[in-house]
Amino acid sequence: MRLLVVSQYFWPENFRINELVAEWVARGHEVTVLTGRPNYPEGEIFPAYREDPSAFESYCGAQVVRVPMRPRGKGSVRLALNYLSFAFWGTVLGPFKLRGRQFDAIFVFQTSPVTAALPALLLRWIKRAPLAMWVLDLWPDTLSAVGVVRSPRVLGWVGALVRFIYRRCDRILVQSRAFFPGIERWLGDVERVRYFPGWAEGIFDSALSAVEPAPELAPHGHTFNVMFAGNMGDAQDFPAILAAAELLRHREDVRWLIVGDGRAADAVRAEILRRELTASVALLGRHALERMPEFFRGAGALLVSLKRDPVFAMTIPGKVQTYMAAGVPILGMLDGEGARVIEESGAGWVCAAGDSAGLATNVAALADLSSAERAAMGERGKAYGVREFDRSALMDRLETLLSDMTGTPVQGHQKS
């Protein structure tokens, strides 16, 4: 198949769409990606891209077509301009840059913002190609949940835009079954909606014991390390995480390690100083996805958290599948689907979103378990991940869905 991927985020930014594109190419499909300039999560254009944009025009055999885009920067105004700029330039320049090209299907990777789908709608009409959208964030609910938009009138306008976009998609894929009612609210029915969860990145196919711990973990080699990995944003509720760390400041054997970066990083750094937690909480910065096994190798538990809000309760954070594949116990501070998956798998312990005391209690109890007991938790999570989120099976399912949508038969292919 000739596939066009429309995504505001793409390599060298770390998102699952990267692995999906690489897999499609490996299976013999011709893939083109329409995206913007890489700037997530720091909010500034990647220096390597700025120095040599031509080095980022191809990824694993896929052609990468980029349009101008304002970097995210700091603050809600710049974030809004970032969202709008990709939608605008993707719609204005995307058809020009893709002129003369024909596609069998268009695939939209839709994490925030939903406006990133607008260029795809125009291209669907121009190219006469069916469109599938993978919804990972529910709008306008997410905007309200993180406090970006509070006006009911504005949220209503965004809802109307969401309805406009959904009703022009030939297929809508959702990362959580709990998304179905939210989609139905705007679409009117769920006949075109399919469940398609995330998976663990291929770098976790090998056991963590096969890698050496990251050198950055050397100062924390003899403590029980609770590790958070990923984006540092408002949704992750770092005030509650730091409140739990404060409750355990007396446990000199416990460390809280944060591997990542994001819009909340400066606020978290300031709060660590204010709470005088520098001895127990360490910010290790953002590192390449390929290095994550090195960091997870030194973790006693992996932490996933989301603020208390109905839309977050519907979500299965992508890091849950990654954590399970790593075979390390999981500590969750979240509600709903994410909590259910962790508890159902037996991979770790969960407390309610925002429950700092509950998180502190679980951390202390997990630290006091034997290494054999913790290893058993990790193995249960790994087995559950293989059963429910197998990457190869999910890739087969998606390929079949696109084939049925386009009427293009799938030839023999190389599986992941």
C-alpha positions in Angstrom: 0.0 0.0 0.0 1.0 3.6 -0.5 0.4 5.2 2.9 0.5 8.8 3.9 1.0 9.5 7.6 0.0 12.9 9.0 1.4 13.7 12.4 2.5 16.9 14.1 5.1 14.8 16.0 7.7 12.5 14.4 11.3 11.4 14.6 13.7 12.6 16.0 10.9 13.2 18.6 10.0 10.0 20.5 6.5 8.7 19.7 5.1 5.3 18.7 4.3 6.6 15.3 8.0 6.3 14.5 8.0 2.5 15.1 4.7 2.1 13.3 6.2 3.8 10.2 9.3 1.7 10.4 7.2 -1.4 10.6 5.1 -0.5 7.6 8.2 0.1 5.5 9.6 -3.3 6.7 6.4 -4.9 5.5 6.9 -3.6 2.0 4.6 -0.5 2.1 5.5 2.8 0.5 5.3 5.4 3.3 5.3 9.2 3.3 5.1 11.2 6.5 3.8 14.8 6.6 5.0 16.4 9.8 6.5 19.6 11.3 9.9 20.6 12.6 11.0 18.6 15.7 10.7 20.6 19.0 9.0 18.3 21.5 9.3 18.2 24.5 11.8 21.1 25.2 9.8 23.5 23.0 12.8 24.5 20.9 13.8 23.2 17.4 16.3 20.4 17.8 19.8 21.7 17.2 20.7 18.8 14.9 17.7 19.5 12.7 18.4 23.3 12.6 22.0 22.6 11.5 21.1 20.1 8.8 17.4 19.7 7.9 18.3 17.5 5.0 19.5 14.8 7.4 15.9 14.3 8.5 14.2 13.8 5.2 14.1 10.0 5.4 13.4 7.6 8.2 13.9 3.8 7.8 13.0 4.1 4.2 10.0 6.4 4.6 10.1 9.9 3.0 9.6 12.7 5.5 8.0 15.9 4.3 8.1 18.8 6.8 6.2 22.1 6.9 7.0 25.2 8.9 5.8 25.2 12.5 6.2 27.5 15.5 8.0 25.6 18.3 6.1 25.0 21.5 8.2 27.2 23.7 6.9 28.1 27.1 3.4 29.3 28.0 -0.1 28.7 26.7 0.1 31.4 24.0 3.1 29.8 22.3 1.6 26.3 22.7 -1.6 27.5 21.0 0.5 29.1 18.2 2.4 25.8 17.9 -0.9 23.9 17.5 -2.4 26.3 15.0 0.8 26.7 12.9 1.0 23.0 12.0 -2.7 22.9 11.1 -2.3 26.0 9.0 1.0 25.2 7.2 0.1 21.5 6.8 -3.2 22.5 5.1 -1.6 25.3 3.0 1.7 23.7 2.0 1.0 20.0 2.5 -1.0 19.5 -0.8 1.7 21.5 -2.7 4.6 19.4 -1.3 2.7 16.2 -2.0 1.5 17.2 -5.5 1.5 14.4 -8.0 1.6 11.8 -5.3 -1.2 9.2 -4.9 -2.0 7.3 -1.8 -4.1 4.3 -0.9 -4.8 5.5 2.6 -4.1 8.4 5.0 -3.3 7.7 8.6 -3.4 10.4 11.3 -1.5 10.0 14.6 -3.7 12.1 16.9 -2.3 12.9 20.2 -2.9 16.6 21.2 -3.8 18.6 19.3 -6.8 17.4 17.3 -6.2 20.2 14.9 -3.3 18.2 13.4 -5.9 16.2 11.6 -7.1 19.2 9.5 -4.4 18.9 6.8 -5.3 15.2 6.5 -9.0 16.1 5.8 -8.0 18.3 2.9 -5.6 15.7 1.6 -8.4 13.0 1.9 -10.5 15.1 -0.5 -7.7 16.0 -2.9 -6.2 12.5 -3.1 -9.5 10.6 -2.9 -8.0 8.3 -0.2 -9.7 6.9 2.9 -8.6 8.3 6.2 -8.0 6.5 9.5 -7.2 8.4 12.7 -5.7 6.9 15.8 -7.1 8.9 18.8 -4.8 8.9 21.8 -6.2 12.1 23.4 -9.9 13.0 23.7 -10.6 16.6 22.8 -12.0 18.9 24.1 -11.9 16.9 27.4 -8.1 17.0 27.5 -8.0 20.7 27.2 -10.4 21.1 30.1 -8.5 18.5 32.2 -5.1 20.2 32.0 -6.7 23.7 32.5 -5.6 25.0 29.1 -9.2 26.0 28.3 -11.8 26.7 30.9 -14.4 28.6 29.0 -17.5 26.5 28.3 -18.1 28.5 25.1 -14.6 27.8 23.8 -14.8 24.1 24.7 -18.1 24.0 22.8 -16.3 25.5 19.7 -13.6 22.9 20.0 -16.3 20.2 20.4 -17.8 21.3 17.1 -14.4 21.1 15.4 -14.0 17.6 16.8 -17.4 16.6 15.4 -16.3 18.0 12.0 -13.1 16.0 12.0 -14.5 12.7 13.3 -17.4 12.6 10.8 -14.9 12.9 8.0 -12.8 9.9 9.1 -13.4 6.5 7.5 -12.1 4.7 10.5 -11.3 5.9 14.1 -9.0 3.9 16.2 -8.9 4.4 20.0 -6.2 3.5 22.5 -8.7 2.6 25.2 -12.1 0.9 25.2 -13.2 3.6 27.6 -12.9 6.1 24.7 -15.9 4.7 22.9 -18.5 6.9 24.7 -16.4 10.0 24.3 -16.1 9.3 20.5 -19.8 8.5 20.3 -20.7 11.9 21.9 -19.3 13.7 18.9 -19.6 11.1 16.1 -23.1 10.0 16.9 -22.3 6.3 16.6 -19.3 3.9 17.0 -19.7 1.8 13.8 -16.5 3.2 12.4 -14.6 3.0 15.7 -12.1 0.2 16.5 -10.1 -0.6 19.6 -6.3 -0.3 18.9 -4.1 -0.1 22.0 -0.4 0.9 22.2 2.5 -1.6 22.5 6.0 -1.7 24.0 8.9 -0.5 21.9 11.0 -3.1 20.3 14.1 -2.1 22.3 12.5 -3.9 25.3 12.3 -7.3 23.5 15.6 -8.3 25.2 15.8 -8.8 28.9 17.1 -5.8 31.0 19.8 -8.1 32.4 21.5 -8.0 29.0 22.4 -4.3 29.4 24.5 -2.4 31.9 22.9 0.3 34.1 23.2 3.8 32.8 26.3 5.6 34.1 24.0 8.4 35.3 22.6 5.9 37.9 26.0 5.4 39.6 25.2 7.6 42.6 22.0 5.6 43.1 23.4 2.1 42.9 22.6 1.1 46.5 19.1 2.6 47.0 15.6 1.5 46.0 14.9 3.7 43.0 11.4 4.8 42.0 11.8 5.9 38.4 9.5 8.1 36.4 10.3 8.1 32.7 8.7 10.4 30.0 7.1 13.7 29.6 6.9 16.1 32.5 3.6 18.0 32.1 0.6 19.1 34.0 -1.2 15.9 33.4 1.4 13.8 35.3 0.6 15.6 38.6 4.2 16.2 39.8 3.0 18.1 42.9 1.4 14.9 44.1 4.6 12.9 43.3 6.8 15.3 45.2 4.3 15.3 48.1 4.8 11.5 48.3 8.6 12.0 48.2 8.3 14.5 51.0 6.4 11.9 53.1 9.3 9.5 52.6 12.2 11.9 53.1 13.1 9.9 56.2 13.7 6.8 54.1 17.4 7.3 53.1 17.2 4.0 51.1 14.6 5.4 48.7 15.3 7.6 45.7 13.0 9.2 43.2 14.6 9.4 39.8 12.9 11.4 37.0 14.1 10.6 33.5 12.6 13.1 31.0 11.8 16.7 30.3 8.8 18.8 29.4 6.8 22.0 30.1 6.6 21.3 33.8 10.4 20.6 34.3 11.3 24.1 35.6 8.4 24.1 38.0 9.4 20.7 39.3 13.0 21.7 39.7 11.9 24.8 41.7 9.5 22.7 43.8 12.3 20.2 44.7 14.4 23.0 46.0 11.4 24.6 47.9 10.6 21.3 49.6 14.3 20.6 50.2 14.2 17.2 48.5 17.5 17.4 46.6 18.8 14.5 48.6 16.0 12.1 47.6 14.7 13.4 44.2 17.0 13.6 41.2 16.2 15.0 37.7 18.3 13.0 35.2 17.1 14.8 32.1 15.9 13.6 28.8 17.7 10.8 27.0 17.2 8.9 23.8 14.6 6.1 23.8 17.3 3.6 22.9 18.9 4.3 26.2 15.8 3.6 28.3 16.7 -0.1 29.0 19.9 1.2 30.7 17.9 3.4 33.0 15.2 0.9 33.7 18.0 -1.6 34.6 18.6 0.5 37.8 14.9 0.9 38.8 13.3 -0.9 41.7 9.9 0.3 40.4 8.6 2.4 37.5 6.1 5.1 38.2 3.1 6.2 36.1 0.8 9.0 37.2 -2.1 11.1 35.9 -4.2 13.8 37.5 -7.7 13.1 38.7 -10.0 13.8 35.8 -12.6 11.8 33.9 -10.7 12.0 30.6 -7.5 10.7 32.2 -9.4 7.9 33.8 -10.3 6.7 30.3 -6.7 6.6 29.3 -4.1 3.9 29.3 -0.8 5.8 29.4 1.6 4.5 26.7 4.3 4.1 29.3 2.2 1.3 31.0 3.0 -1.1 28.0 6.6 0.0 28.0 6.9 -0.6 31.8 5.4 -4.0 31.5 7.8 -5.1 28.7 10.7 -4.0 30.9 9.7 -6.5 33.6 10.0 -4.0 36.5 7.2 -3.6 39.1 4.9 -0.7 38.4 3.6 1.9 40.8 0.5 3.7 39.6 -1.1 6.9 40.9 -4.0 7.1 38.6 -7.7 6.1 38.1 -9.7 4.1 35.6 -8.4 2.1 32.7 -4.7 2.6 33.5 -5.2 1.5 37.1 -7.3 -1.5 35.9 -4.6 -2.8 33.6 -1.9 -2.6 36.3 -4.1 -4.3 38.9 -5.4 -6.9 36.5 -1.9 -7.8 35.4 -0.5 -8.2 38.9 2.4 -6.1 37.7 2.4 -3.7 40.7 0.3 -1.6 43.1 -2.0 1.3 42.4 -3.4 4.2 44.5 -6.0 6.8 43.4 -4.9 9.8 41.3 -3.6 12.5 43.5 -3.2 10.2 46.6 0.3 11.2 47.7 -0.1 9.3 51.0 -1.2 6.2 49.2 1.7 6.4 46.8 4.2 6.9 49.7 2.7 3.8 51.5 3.0 1.7 48.4 6.6 2.8 47.7 7.7 2.0 51.3 5.9 -1.4 51.2 7.5 -2.3 47.8 10.9 -1.3 48.9 10.5 -3.6 51.9 9.7 -6.6 49.7 12.3 -9.2 48.8 13.9 -8.9 45.4 12.3 -12.2 44.5 8.8 -10.9 45.2 9.5 -7.8 43.1 10.9 -9.9 40.3 7.7 -12.0 40.3 5.6 -8.8 39.9 7.7 -7.7 37.0 7.3 -11.1 35.3 3.6 -11.1 35.7 3.5 -7.7 34.0 5.7 -8.9 31.2 3.4 -11.9 30.6 0.3 -9.7 30.6 1.9 -7.3 28.1 2.7 -10.1 25.7 -0.8 -11.4 26.0 -2.7 -8.1 25.6 -0.3 -5.7 23.8 1.8 -7.9 21.5 3.4 -5.6 18.9 3.4 -8.1 16.1 -0.3 -9.0 16.6 -1.3 -5.4 16.8 0.6 -4.6 13.6 -1.1 -7.4 11.8 -4.5 -6.2 13.0 -3.8 -2.6 11.8 -2.5 -3.7 8.5 -5.7 -5.8 7.9 -7.8 -2.9 8.9 -6.1 -0.6 6.4 -6.3 -3.3 3.8 -10.1 -3.7 4.3 -10.6 0.0 4.3 -8.7 0.5 1.0 -9.6 -2.7 -0.7 -5.9 -3.3 -1.3 -4.9 -7.0 -0.6 -2.0 -7.5 1.8 0.9 -9.4 0.4 3.3 -11.6 2.3 5.3 -9.5 4.7 8.0 -9.5 7.3 6.5 -9.3 10.8 8.1 -7.3 13.7 
